[in-house]
Amino acid sequence: MLGDLLTRYLVLLFGYAYPAFECFRSVEKNKVDVEEIKFWCQYWIIIALVTVCERIGDVFLSWLPMYGEVKLAFFIYLWYPKTKGTGFIYETMLRPFVTRHETDIERKLQEMKARGWDFAIYYWHNCTELGQTKFFDALQYFMSQSGKSTDSKTKKSNGHEPSAPPLPVPSPNEWPSMAMHKSKNKKRS
């Protein structure tokens, strides 16, 4: 357990943090070395590819003994100044493969991008509809609870029953009309 945790931290340190710092230093130099920038770009391309493959195949690979240690050694091999494995991996494996299949890769990525966008819109629509429905259900629930608490407060204010019955509310037919007021005003004048 401790070995696995230590290995993970070492992979983060030597696989991501140190190369990121070295890449930063290469970019921020007063005199930019194109070969060094190219090297770090190739490194990050390989790391991105390894990370994607690892996310997909992690279920099958992570149980292998010494998997974390091999991964750490591979990351160090890629950037270590004496081996500079990035150039070898990029030039002999990655570049020829991508060059041969570039149009297929680009087409698949465009299809995935379109499907991803459709998927996001579909779920956004469903989530907003569900959220709106739940919001109004909750609002209706709180309104009904508010009505119940007001009724119970009027029935028992301070724990006592009201001393007089409530006044009757006149029906709309019994309300005074404007015509009655106009006729009273004419009689006065």
Sequence and secondary structure as in RCSB ss.txt:
>XXXX:A:sequence
MLGDLLTRYLVLLFGYAYPAFECFRSVEKNKVDVEEIKFWCQYWIIIALVTVCERIGDVFLSWLPMYGEVKLAFF
IYLWYPKTKGTGFIYETMLRPFVTRHETDIERKLQEMKARGWDFAIYYWHNCTELGQTKFFDALQYFMSQSGKST
DSKTKKSNGHEPSAPPLPVPSPNEWPSMAMHKSKNKKRS
>XXXX:A:secstr
 HHHHHHHHHHIIIIIIHHHHHHHHHHH SS  HHHHHHHHHHHHHHHHHHHHHHHHHHHHTTSTTHHHHHHHHH
HHHH TTT HHHHHIIIIIHHHHHHHHHHHHHHHHHHHHHHHHHHHHHHHHHHHHHHHHHHHHHHHHHHHHHHHH
HHHHHSBTTB  SS       GGGS  HHHHHHHHHHH 
